[in-house]
């Protein structure tokens, strides 16, 4: 039970009684905005032109990761500062809790490997209204592990009668894994796939706390 106590310390005030609310509402409430994602890593927004020594007249209309990742002048500018870039990654390539798509690239010191904390994050988000990508923004990074945790991981407590079950996912909700495994049974199994998990919540009409 020590594992459960650890997470109950961080319990948020988001609670759902699925006898009166829809599972859809619960799943929607797990989604996160990009500002919450950036806050989770204490990201500090910087001026991309000044920080990376980029000529404004050349890059003002080209702040797109697809362009930057192939641009020799951009790569050379990073190199002159003792920096190197990662590959561009997209939230569409794996399951996340983001409420809209994003693309991102990390910038490391030249002598660092990509398992280490990067110096900067280049982030680009999709604008649903304009149906296009926003310009790239640059952020100073403090703890990139929290970035991935916030993107893909959630913990919830299911209260069913007098019992509670703690489930965690680390893949955007595709699979939910029971944490207090001593309570596993035919209904609350050790691992439940997303569709079965949602059916379980609907059928049991339980109370759920997002931790």
N, CA and C of each residue as an Amber inpcrd file, in Angstrom:
protein
   633
   0.8130000  -1.2130000   0.0000000   0.0000000   0.0000000   0.0000000
   0.8430000   1.2580000   0.0000000   2.1260000   1.1340000   0.1770000
   3.0080000   2.2980000   0.1930000   2.9510000   3.0390000  -1.1240000
   2.8050000   2.3090000  -2.2400000   2.7700000   2.9150000  -3.5740000
   1.5630000   3.8390000  -3.7040000   0.4050000   3.3840000  -3.1940000
  -0.8200000   4.1780000  -3.2780000  -0.6970000   5.4390000  -2.4470000
  -0.1700000   5.3280000  -1.2560000  -0.0310000   6.4830000  -0.3810000
   0.8100000   7.5670000  -1.0430000   1.8470000   7.1480000  -1.7480000
   2.7200000   8.1030000  -2.4200000   1.9440000   8.9470000  -3.4040000
   1.0480000   8.3230000  -4.1810000   0.3300000   9.0650000  -5.1950000
  -0.8610000   9.8320000  -4.6390000  -1.4290000   9.3840000  -3.5530000
  -2.5460000  10.1170000  -2.9640000  -2.1240000  11.4770000  -2.4570000
  -0.8470000  11.6410000  -2.1610000  -0.3400000  12.9470000  -1.7360000
  -0.5580000  13.9810000  -2.8310000  -0.5160000  13.5460000  -4.0850000
  -0.5950000  14.4650000  -5.2220000  -1.9890000  14.5050000  -5.8510000
  -2.9830000  13.9960000  -5.1870000  -4.3060000  13.9090000  -5.7770000
  -4.8700000  15.2880000  -6.0910000  -5.3850000  15.4620000  -7.3090000
  -5.9970000  16.7070000  -7.7000000  -7.4700000  16.7120000  -7.2870000
  -8.1300000  17.8320000  -7.4970000  -9.5220000  17.9700000  -7.0900000
 -10.4820000  17.5730000  -8.2030000  -9.9640000  16.9250000  -9.2640000
 -10.8140000  16.5210000 -10.3790000 -11.4020000  15.1530000 -10.0750000
 -12.7080000  15.1310000  -9.8290000 -13.3690000  13.8880000  -9.4620000
 -14.6170000  13.7100000 -10.3190000 -14.8970000  12.4710000 -10.7020000
 -16.0360000  12.1720000 -11.5460000 -16.8610000  11.0550000 -10.9300000
 -18.1720000  11.2590000 -10.9120000 -19.0930000  10.1970000 -10.5620000
 -19.7530000   9.7720000 -11.8620000 -19.3750000   8.6200000 -12.3710000
 -19.8220000   8.2040000 -13.6980000 -21.2550000   7.6890000 -13.7030000
 -21.9040000   7.7720000 -12.5410000 -23.3480000   7.5100000 -12.5180000
 -24.0850000   8.7040000 -13.1100000 -23.4460000   9.8800000 -13.0310000
 -24.0910000  11.1140000 -13.4920000 -23.3420000  11.7900000 -14.6350000
 -22.1030000  11.4050000 -14.8730000 -21.3160000  12.0040000 -15.9430000
 -20.8660000  10.9420000 -16.9270000 -20.5100000  11.3870000 -18.1240000
 -20.1030000  10.4740000 -19.1780000 -18.6070000  10.1650000 -19.0930000
 -18.2480000   8.9640000 -19.5330000 -16.8300000   8.5990000 -19.6260000
 -16.1060000   9.5690000 -20.5530000 -16.8320000  10.0510000 -21.5750000
 -16.2380000  11.0170000 -22.5040000 -15.7400000  12.2470000 -21.7400000
 -16.5220000  12.7180000 -20.7700000 -16.1120000  13.8820000 -19.9740000
 -14.8360000  13.5940000 -19.1980000 -14.7480000  12.3720000 -18.6730000
 -13.5530000  11.9780000 -17.9280000 -12.3330000  11.9860000 -18.8400000
 -12.4500000  11.3800000 -20.0150000 -11.3250000  11.3030000 -20.9350000
 -10.9160000  12.6980000 -21.4250000 -11.9090000  13.5520000 -21.6630000
 -11.6090000  14.9170000 -22.0840000 -10.8590000  15.6750000 -20.9970000
 -11.2040000  15.4220000 -19.7530000 -10.5720000  16.1470000 -18.6500000
  -9.1100000  15.7550000 -18.4650000  -8.7080000  14.6190000 -19.0190000
  -7.3210000  14.1860000 -18.9260000  -6.4300000  14.8990000 -19.9380000
  -7.0520000  15.4830000 -20.9630000  -6.2640000  16.1950000 -21.9630000
  -5.6040000  17.4190000 -21.3590000  -4.4600000  17.7900000 -21.8870000
  -3.7210000  18.9250000 -21.3490000  -3.4690000  19.9620000 -22.4390000
  -3.3930000  21.2070000 -22.0330000  -3.0510000  22.3060000 -22.9270000
  -1.5260000  22.4270000 -22.9860000  -1.0480000  23.0610000 -24.0300000
   0.3920000  23.1910000 -24.2010000   1.0420000  24.0410000 -23.1180000
   0.2940000  25.0300000 -22.6070000   0.8890000  25.8460000 -21.5440000
   1.0980000  25.0270000 -20.2730000   0.1960000  24.0600000 -20.0160000
   0.3740000  23.1740000 -18.8640000   1.5730000  22.2550000 -19.0640000
   1.7520000  21.8210000 -20.3100000   2.9110000  20.9830000 -20.6410000
   4.2080000  21.7460000 -20.3920000   4.2630000  22.9930000 -20.8260000
   5.4640000  23.8050000 -20.6580000   5.7000000  24.1540000 -19.1950000
   4.6260000  24.4100000 -18.4630000   4.7540000  24.6980000 -17.0330000
   5.3360000  23.5040000 -16.2910000   4.9970000  22.2940000 -16.7320000
   5.4600000  21.0780000 -16.0510000   6.9720000  20.9410000 -16.0870000
   7.6270000  21.5550000 -17.0760000   9.0910000  21.4720000 -17.1700000
   9.7350000  22.8250000 -16.8620000   8.9330000  23.7290000 -16.2850000
   9.4260000  25.0720000 -15.9310000  10.1010000  25.7290000 -17.1300000
   9.4610000  25.6070000 -18.2900000  10.0370000  26.1370000 -19.5260000
  10.0180000  27.6660000 -19.5290000  11.1100000  28.2420000 -19.9680000
  11.2440000  29.6990000 -20.0670000  11.3520000  30.0770000 -21.5380000
  10.3820000  30.8510000 -22.0470000  10.4140000  31.2210000 -23.4520000
  11.5040000  32.2500000 -23.7120000  12.2570000  32.0350000 -24.7960000
  13.3600000  32.9030000 -25.1740000  13.1470000  33.4260000 -26.5910000
  13.8460000  34.4990000 -26.9140000  13.8150000  35.0210000 -28.2680000
  14.6680000  34.1130000 -29.1600000  14.0430000  33.4600000 -30.1100000
  14.7450000  32.4810000 -30.9320000  15.8350000  33.1220000 -31.7790000
  15.6110000  34.3550000 -32.2370000  16.5910000  35.0260000 -33.0910000
  17.8490000  35.3980000 -32.3100000  17.6540000  36.0210000 -31.1480000
  18.8010000  36.4390000 -30.3380000  19.5460000  35.2450000 -29.7600000
  18.8040000  34.2580000 -29.2780000  19.4230000  33.1240000 -28.5840000
  20.2350000  32.2480000 -29.5310000  19.7050000  32.0310000 -30.7300000
  20.3660000  31.1210000 -31.6840000  21.0750000  31.8670000 -32.8200000
  21.2080000  33.1690000 -32.6530000  21.9210000  33.9960000 -33.6500000
  21.3680000  33.8180000 -35.0610000  20.0550000  33.9360000 -35.1940000
  19.4030000  33.7780000 -36.4910000  19.0300000  35.1430000 -37.0560000
  19.3660000  35.4460000 -38.3130000  18.9750000  36.7190000 -38.9280000
  17.4470000  36.8150000 -39.0680000  16.8680000  37.8320000 -38.4840000
  15.4070000  37.9670000 -38.5000000  14.8660000  38.0280000 -39.9290000
  15.5410000  38.7650000 -40.7940000  15.0400000  38.9320000 -42.1510000
  15.0090000  37.6220000 -42.9220000  15.8620000  36.6840000 -42.5570000
  15.9090000  35.4020000 -43.2570000  14.9240000  34.3930000 -42.6910000
  14.7080000  34.4540000 -41.3740000  13.9290000  33.3960000 -40.7290000
  12.5400000  33.8050000 -40.2620000  12.2100000  35.0810000 -40.3380000
  10.9040000  35.5330000 -39.8320000   9.7430000  34.7920000 -40.4800000
   9.8690000  34.4840000 -41.7600000   8.8000000  33.7780000 -42.4810000
   9.0740000  32.2890000 -42.6330000  10.0800000  31.8200000 -41.9320000
  10.4680000  30.4040000 -42.0620000  10.5930000  29.7100000 -40.7150000
   9.7950000  30.1310000 -39.7480000   9.8600000  29.5030000 -38.4280000
   8.9800000  28.2580000 -38.3980000   9.4320000  27.2860000 -39.1540000
   8.7420000  26.0080000 -39.2570000   9.7820000  24.9030000 -39.0920000
   9.4790000  23.9120000 -38.2880000  10.4680000  22.8720000 -37.9970000
  10.8430000  22.0590000 -39.2320000   9.9040000  21.8690000 -40.1360000
  10.2130000  21.1320000 -41.3570000  11.2700000  21.8570000 -42.1780000
  11.2370000  23.1800000 -42.1360000  12.2280000  23.9830000 -42.8420000
  13.5470000  24.0180000 -42.0770000  13.4780000  24.2880000 -40.7910000
  14.6890000  24.4560000 -39.9920000  15.5400000  23.1940000 -39.9590000
  14.9100000  22.0400000 -39.8480000  15.6740000  20.8050000 -39.6810000
  16.5320000  20.4790000 -40.9060000  16.1810000  21.0390000 -42.0770000
  16.9390000  20.7830000 -43.3000000  17.7950000  21.9720000 -43.7240000
  17.6980000  23.0860000 -42.9950000  18.3600000  24.3100000 -43.4030000
  19.8190000  24.3390000 -42.9390000  20.7460000  24.3970000 -43.8750000
  22.1710000  24.3390000 -43.5610000  22.6060000  25.5340000 -42.7200000
  22.0830000  26.7260000 -43.0310000  22.4540000  27.9110000 -42.2590000
  22.0240000  27.7870000 -40.7990000  20.8540000  27.2250000 -40.5910000
  20.3720000  27.0090000 -39.2220000  21.2710000  26.0160000 -38.4880000
  21.6070000  24.9260000 -39.1350000  22.4740000  23.9080000 -38.5340000
  23.8560000  24.4930000 -38.2270000  24.3720000  25.2970000 -39.1470000
  25.6760000  25.9280000 -38.9370000  25.6300000  26.9380000 -37.7950000
  24.5190000  27.6530000 -37.6670000  24.3730000  28.6130000 -36.5750000
  24.4020000  27.9070000 -35.2250000  23.7250000  26.7700000 -35.1420000
  23.7670000  25.9750000 -33.9080000  25.1940000  25.5220000 -33.6250000
  25.8640000  25.0300000 -34.6590000  27.2260000  24.5200000 -34.4970000
  28.1760000  25.6080000 -33.9890000  27.9920000  26.8310000 -34.4680000
  28.8580000  27.9330000 -34.0400000  28.6730000  28.2690000 -32.5680000
  27.5310000  27.8550000 -32.0000000  27.2480000  28.0860000 -30.5830000
  27.5450000  26.8420000 -29.7400000  28.1340000  25.8270000 -30.3660000
  28.4250000  24.5840000 -29.6480000  27.1790000  23.7600000 -29.3930000
  26.2270000  23.8280000 -30.3470000  24.9480000  23.1460000 -30.1820000
  24.6660000  22.2400000 -31.3800000  23.7650000  21.2960000 -31.1770000
  23.2980000  20.4210000 -32.2510000  21.8230000  20.1390000 -32.0290000
  21.1410000  19.7480000 -33.0890000  19.6970000  19.5110000 -33.0080000
  19.3710000  18.0190000 -32.9890000  18.2000000  17.7070000 -32.4980000
  17.6670000  16.3470000 -32.6120000  16.8270000  16.2560000 -33.8810000
  16.2710000  15.0990000 -34.1370000  15.2850000  14.9630000 -35.1940000
  13.9720000  15.6060000 -34.7540000  13.1780000  16.0210000 -35.7090000
  11.8450000  16.5410000 -35.3970000  10.9520000  15.3880000 -34.9670000
  10.2240000  15.5940000 -33.8770000   9.2700000  14.5950000 -33.4020000
   7.8680000  15.1860000 -33.4430000   6.8910000  14.3290000 -33.6240000
   5.4980000  14.7720000 -33.6900000   4.6560000  14.0200000 -32.6740000
   3.7490000  14.7350000 -32.0380000   2.8620000  14.0790000 -31.0780000
   1.9370000  13.0810000 -31.7730000   1.7670000  13.2260000 -33.0900000
   0.9330000  12.2780000 -33.8330000   1.5930000  10.9120000 -33.9930000
   2.8940000  10.8500000 -33.7040000   3.6210000   9.5910000 -33.8870000
   3.4370000   8.6210000 -32.7240000   2.8880000   9.1040000 -31.6140000
   2.6240000   8.2220000 -30.4810000   1.4610000   8.7860000 -29.6820000
   0.9050000   7.9770000 -28.8060000  -0.2990000   8.3620000 -28.0680000
   0.0340000   9.3490000 -26.9540000  -0.6800000  10.4760000 -26.9380000
  -0.4740000  11.4890000 -25.9090000  -1.8310000  11.9740000 -25.3990000
  -1.7720000  12.8310000 -24.3690000  -2.9790000  13.4640000 -23.8440000
  -3.1030000  14.9180000 -24.2960000  -2.3280000  15.3330000 -25.2820000
  -2.4160000  16.7040000 -25.7670000  -3.7570000  16.9500000 -26.4460000
  -4.2810000  18.1730000 -26.2580000  -5.5740000  18.4730000 -26.8570000
  -5.4720000  18.8980000 -28.3190000  -4.2500000  19.1170000 -28.8180000
  -4.0460000  19.3660000 -30.2430000  -2.6110000  18.9900000 -30.5900000
  -2.3460000  18.7200000 -31.8640000  -1.0270000  18.2180000 -32.2520000
   0.0930000  19.2370000 -32.0350000   1.2940000  18.7200000 -31.8690000
   2.4730000  19.5760000 -31.8140000   3.6540000  18.8510000 -32.4490000
   4.6390000  19.6370000 -32.9020000   5.9180000  19.1270000 -33.3780000
   6.9960000  19.7630000 -32.5090000   8.0760000  19.0260000 -32.2820000
   9.1140000  19.5940000 -31.4370000  10.4860000  19.0290000 -31.8010000
  11.4930000  19.8320000 -31.4680000  12.8820000  19.4700000 -31.7090000
  13.6860000  19.9190000 -30.4910000  14.6210000  19.0930000 -30.0660000
  15.4790000  19.4570000 -28.9410000  16.8240000  19.9460000 -29.4490000
  17.4320000  20.8520000 -28.7010000  18.7610000  21.3540000 -29.0220000
  19.6880000  21.0080000 -27.8640000  20.7710000  20.2840000 -28.1740000
  21.7210000  19.8140000 -27.1730000  23.0720000  20.5050000 -27.3460000
  23.8670000  20.4490000 -26.3060000  25.2730000  20.8080000 -26.4720000
  25.9220000  19.7710000 -27.3880000  26.9030000  20.2090000 -28.1430000
  27.5260000  19.3370000 -29.1400000  28.0790000  18.0520000 -28.5290000
  28.6380000  18.1450000 -27.3170000  29.2480000  16.9600000 -26.6940000
  28.2670000  16.1570000 -25.8470000  26.9750000  16.4790000 -25.9200000
  25.9600000  15.7410000 -25.1580000  25.3630000  14.6400000 -26.0220000
  24.8140000  13.6250000 -25.3700000  24.0310000  12.6410000 -26.1150000
  22.5480000  12.9080000 -25.8570000  21.6980000  12.2660000 -26.6350000
  20.2780000  12.5850000 -26.5770000  19.5620000  11.9390000 -25.3980000
  20.3100000  11.2660000 -24.5370000  19.7350000  10.7700000 -23.2870000
  19.8650000  11.7980000 -22.1740000  20.6680000  12.8290000 -22.4210000
  20.8660000  13.8780000 -21.4430000  19.8300000  14.9860000 -21.6250000
  19.7480000  15.8600000 -20.6180000  18.7940000  16.9570000 -20.6940000
  19.2290000  17.9460000 -21.7770000  18.3280000  18.3240000 -22.6980000
  18.7000000  19.2880000 -23.7230000  18.8000000  20.6980000 -23.1710000
  19.4210000  21.5750000 -23.9390000  19.4920000  22.9840000 -23.5700000
  18.1910000  23.7060000 -23.8910000  17.6190000  23.3780000 -25.0360000
  16.4400000  24.1020000 -25.5080000  15.4170000  23.1450000 -26.1200000
  14.2010000  23.6370000 -26.1600000  13.1000000  22.9580000 -26.8320000
  12.5370000  23.9100000 -27.8830000  12.4370000  23.4440000 -29.1260000
  11.7530000  24.1800000 -30.1870000  10.3930000  23.5260000 -30.3690000
   9.3240000  24.2860000 -30.1650000   7.9670000  23.7300000 -30.1480000
   7.0840000  24.4510000 -31.1480000   6.2940000  23.6660000 -31.8760000
   5.3760000  24.2130000 -32.8610000   4.0180000  23.5400000 -32.6610000
   2.9710000  24.3250000 -32.5560000   1.6370000  23.7860000 -32.2870000
   0.6870000  24.0660000 -33.4490000  -0.3160000  23.2180000 -33.5660000
  -1.2910000  23.3390000 -34.6430000  -2.3990000  24.3030000 -34.2420000
  -2.7580000  25.2120000 -35.1490000  -3.8430000  26.1620000 -34.9340000
  -5.0840000  25.6520000 -35.6520000  -6.0710000  25.1840000 -34.8810000
  -7.2850000  24.6150000 -35.4850000  -8.0840000  25.6600000 -36.2500000
  -8.1060000  26.8830000 -35.7480000  -8.9040000  27.9380000 -36.3780000
  -8.3550000  28.2980000 -37.7500000  -7.0370000  28.5160000 -37.8160000
  -6.3980000  28.8950000 -39.0800000  -5.9990000  27.6880000 -39.9220000
  -6.0820000  26.5030000 -39.3170000  -5.7120000  25.2550000 -39.9810000
  -4.2910000  25.3160000 -40.5360000  -3.3740000  25.7030000 -39.6710000
  -1.9600000  25.7370000 -40.0400000  -1.1150000  25.6740000 -38.7800000
   0.1800000  25.4310000 -38.9700000   1.1040000  25.3900000 -37.8490000
   1.4720000  26.8080000 -37.4160000   1.5010000  27.0140000 -36.1030000
   1.9920000  28.2780000 -35.5650000   3.4990000  28.3630000 -35.7860000
   4.0540000  29.5770000 -35.6500000   5.5010000  29.7210000 -35.7200000
   6.1770000  28.9720000 -34.5720000   7.3810000  28.5280000 -34.8050000
   8.1650000  27.8390000 -33.7790000   8.4820000  28.7880000 -32.6260000
   8.3940000  28.2720000 -31.4120000   8.8160000  29.0110000 -30.2170000
   9.9830000  28.2760000 -29.5760000  10.8600000  29.0410000 -28.9190000
  12.0550000  28.4730000 -28.2840000  11.9330000  28.5750000 -26.7790000
  12.2740000  27.4810000 -26.0710000  12.1780000  27.4480000 -24.6190000
  13.4610000  26.8800000 -24.0090000  13.8660000  27.4720000 -22.9170000
  14.9350000  26.9050000 -22.0970000  14.3530000  25.7400000 -21.3230000
  15.0610000  24.6150000 -21.3130000  14.5450000  23.3810000 -20.7180000
  15.2340000  23.0890000 -19.3960000  14.4430000  22.6660000 -18.3860000
  15.0060000  22.3240000 -17.0840000  14.9380000  20.8260000 -16.7800000
  13.8350000  20.1760000 -17.1440000  13.6970000  18.7430000 -16.8440000
  12.8470000  18.1040000 -17.9250000  13.4920000  17.5390000 -18.9320000
  12.7530000  17.0180000 -20.0740000  11.9800000  15.7460000 -19.7440000
  12.3770000  15.0100000 -18.7000000  11.6320000  13.8000000 -18.3370000
  10.1820000  14.1450000 -18.0130000   9.9810000  15.2660000 -17.3470000
   8.6220000  15.6830000 -17.0060000   7.8070000  15.9960000 -18.2590000
   8.4880000  16.4160000 -19.3130000   7.8250000  16.7010000 -20.5820000
   7.1390000  15.4410000 -21.1050000   7.8730000  14.3460000 -21.1620000
   7.3040000  13.0970000 -21.6660000   6.2740000  12.5140000 -20.6990000
   6.5370000  12.6490000 -19.4060000   5.5750000  12.1580000 -18.4190000
   4.2290000  12.8600000 -18.5720000   4.2740000  14.1660000 -18.7400000
   3.0450000  14.9460000 -18.8790000   2.3240000  14.6050000 -20.1700000
   3.0860000  14.3370000 -21.2290000   2.5060000  13.9990000 -22.5210000
   1.7190000  12.6950000 -22.4890000   2.2590000  11.6910000 -21.8230000
   1.7490000  10.3370000 -22.0160000   1.2230000   9.6440000 -20.7600000
   1.4870000  10.1920000 -19.5830000   1.2200000   9.4530000 -18.3450000
   0.0640000  10.0570000 -17.5490000  -0.7880000   9.1970000 -17.0250000
  -1.8680000   9.5930000 -16.1210000  -2.0550000   8.5130000 -15.0570000
  -2.4940000   8.9430000 -13.8970000  -2.8420000   8.0170000 -12.8160000
  -4.2540000   8.3530000 -12.3610000  -5.1060000   7.3460000 -12.2400000
  -6.4560000   7.5710000 -11.7320000  -6.7720000   6.5640000 -10.6340000
  -7.6650000   6.9660000  -9.7710000  -8.1810000   6.0870000  -8.7250000
  -9.6450000   5.7980000  -9.0290000  -9.9870000   4.5310000  -9.1370000
 -11.3810000   4.1140000  -9.3390000 -11.9520000   3.6910000  -7.9960000
 -13.0140000   4.3410000  -7.5760000 -13.6720000   3.9990000  -6.3170000
 -14.9400000   3.2210000  -6.6530000 -14.9300000   1.9480000  -6.3110000
 -16.0530000   1.0560000  -6.6060000 -16.5500000   0.4850000  -5.2850000
 -17.6300000   1.0590000  -4.7720000 -18.1150000   0.6560000  -3.4520000
 -17.1180000   1.0430000  -2.3840000 -16.7030000   0.0640000  -1.5950000
 -15.7300000   0.3150000  -0.5250000 -14.2890000   0.0930000  -0.9790000
 -14.0950000  -0.2870000  -2.2110000 -12.7520000  -0.5740000  -2.7160000
 -12.2770000   0.5100000  -3.6740000 -10.9670000   0.6630000  -3.7600000
 -10.3960000   1.5920000  -4.7350000  -9.2600000   0.8950000  -5.4780000
  -9.1260000   1.2680000  -6.7310000  -8.1260000   0.6620000  -7.6020000
  -7.3490000   1.7860000  -8.2870000  -6.0220000   1.7050000  -8.2010000
  -5.1580000   2.7130000  -8.7960000  -4.6340000   2.1860000 -10.1270000
  -4.9290000   2.9180000 -11.2050000  -4.4370000   2.5460000 -12.5270000
  -3.5480000   3.6490000 -13.0880000  -2.5090000   3.2250000 -13.7950000
  -1.5970000   4.1730000 -14.4270000  -1.3890000   3.7830000 -15.8860000
  -1.2630000   4.8000000 -16.7360000  -0.8770000   4.5730000 -18.1220000
   0.3500000   5.4160000 -18.4220000   1.2110000   4.9240000 -19.2800000
   2.3760000   5.6990000 -19.7100000   2.4510000   5.7310000 -21.2250000
   1.3320000   5.4260000 -21.8740000   1.3010000   5.4250000 -23.3360000
   0.0390000   6.0960000 -23.8580000  -0.3350000   7.2000000 -23.2020000
  -1.4710000   7.9750000 -23.6820000  -2.8190000   7.3090000 -23.4950000
  -2.8930000   6.3180000 -22.6310000  -4.1650000   5.6780000 -22.3400000
  -4.4630000   4.4440000 -23.1600000  -3.4980000   3.9560000 -23.9240000
  -3.7330000   2.7410000 -24.7220000  -3.8740000   1.5220000 -23.8110000
  -3.0450000   1.4630000 -22.7700000  -3.1510000   0.4070000 -21.7670000
  -3.1140000   1.0360000 -20.3770000  -3.9220000   0.4900000 -19.4700000
  -3.9440000   0.9370000 -18.0800000  -3.4820000  -0.2110000 -17.1950000
  -2.5200000   0.0770000 -16.3150000  -1.8890000  -0.9670000 -15.4990000
  -2.2600000  -0.7470000 -14.0350000  -2.7760000  -1.7840000 -13.4010000
  -3.1620000  -1.7260000 -11.9920000  -1.9290000  -1.6210000 -11.1090000
  -1.9290000  -0.6390000 -10.2040000  -0.7810000  -0.4190000  -9.3290000
  -0.8930000  -1.2000000  -8.0230000  -2.0690000  -1.2240000  -7.4130000
  -2.2590000  -2.0470000  -6.2030000  -2.6910000  -3.4480000  -6.6420000
  -1.7020000  -4.1870000  -7.1520000  -1.9790000  -5.4530000  -7.8400000
  -2.5560000  -6.5280000  -6.9260000  -2.4350000  -6.3360000  -5.6130000
  -3.0290000  -7.3260000  -4.7090000  -4.5520000  -7.3220000  -4.8030000
  -5.1260000  -6.2810000  -5.4400000  -6.5810000  -6.1970000  -5.5910000
  -7.0570000  -6.6910000  -6.9530000  -6.1650000  -7.1850000  -7.7710000
  -6.5440000  -7.6560000  -9.1030000  -7.5920000  -8.7600000  -9.0050000
  -8.5840000  -8.7080000  -9.8960000  -9.6350000  -9.7300000  -9.9370000
 -10.1470000  -9.8400000 -11.3700000 -11.2440000 -10.5670000 -11.5730000
 -11.7270000 -10.7920000 -12.9340000 -12.2410000  -9.5000000 -13.5660000
 -12.6470000  -8.5430000 -12.7600000 -13.1460000  -7.2630000 -13.2810000
 -12.0090000  -6.2620000 -13.4120000 -11.2860000  -6.0810000 -12.3220000
 -10.1660000  -5.1330000 -12.3100000  -8.8590000  -5.9080000 -12.5130000
  -8.5420000  -6.1110000 -13.7720000  -7.3820000  -6.9180000 -14.1300000
  -6.0990000  -6.0940000 -14.0630000  -4.9670000  -6.8070000 -14.1140000
  -3.6650000  -6.1410000 -13.9840000  -3.4090000  -5.1720000 -15.1350000
  -3.8030000  -5.5540000 -16.3430000  -3.6300000  -4.6880000 -17.5110000
  -4.9300000  -4.6920000 -18.3020000  -5.4260000  -3.4910000 -18.6390000
  -6.6690000  -3.3730000 -19.3900000  -6.4380000  -2.4470000 -20.5790000
  -6.8540000  -2.8840000 -21.7550000  -6.7370000  -2.0650000 -22.9570000
  -7.7730000  -0.9340000 -22.9290000  -7.4960000   0.0990000 -23.7060000
  -8.2810000   1.3340000 -23.6580000  -9.7810000   1.1020000 -23.8240000
 -10.1910000   0.3920000 -24.8750000 -11.6180000   0.2010000 -25.1340000
 -12.2890000  -0.5680000 -24.0100000 -11.6210000  -1.6040000 -23.5180000
 -12.1810000  -2.3880000 -22.4120000 -12.2260000  -1.5610000 -21.1320000
 -11.2540000  -0.6950000 -20.9680000 -11.2050000   0.1600000 -19.7840000
 -12.3930000   1.1180000 -19.7730000 -12.6860000   1.7090000 -20.9120000
 -13.8140000   2.6400000 -21.0000000 -15.1390000   1.9050000 -20.7830000
 -15.2630000   0.6880000 -21.3340000 -16.4820000  -0.1060000 -21.1260000
 -16.6610000  -0.4470000 -19.6510000 -15.5410000  -0.7680000 -18.9910000
 -15.5880000  -1.0880000 -17.5680000 -16.1380000   0.0970000 -16.7740000
 -15.6310000   1.2800000 -17.0580000 -16.0640000   2.4750000 -16.3340000
 -17.5420000   2.7690000 -16.5830000 -17.9970000   2.5630000 -17.8180000
 -19.3970000   2.7970000 -18.1520000 -20.3000000   1.8070000 -17.4240000
 -19.9310000   0.5340000 -17.4660000 -20.7790000  -0.5180000 -16.9070000
 -20.8410000  -0.4850000 -15.3800000 -19.7300000  -0.1070000 -14.7410000
 -19.6810000  -0.1420000 -13.2800000 -20.2500000   1.1340000 -12.6550000
 -20.3050000   2.2380000 -13.4280000 -20.8090000   3.5230000 -12.8930000
 -20.0710000   3.9130000 -11.6140000 -18.7710000   3.9170000 -11.7050000
 -17.9230000   4.1380000 -10.5380000 -17.6040000   5.6310000 -10.3430000
 -16.9010000   5.9230000  -9.2740000 -16.3470000   7.2530000  -9.0630000
 -14.8630000   7.2000000  -9.4210000 -14.3940000   8.2630000 -10.0740000
 -13.0030000   8.2930000 -10.5330000 -12.3340000   9.5860000 -10.1130000
 -11.1530000   9.4530000  -9.5510000 -10.3360000  10.6140000  -9.1970000
  -9.1010000  10.6340000 -10.0940000  -8.8610000  11.7660000 -10.7370000
  -7.6280000  11.9380000 -11.5100000  -6.5450000  12.4010000 -10.5540000
  -5.4850000  11.6150000 -10.4560000  -4.4360000  11.8950000  -9.4670000
  -3.3100000  12.6830000 -10.1180000
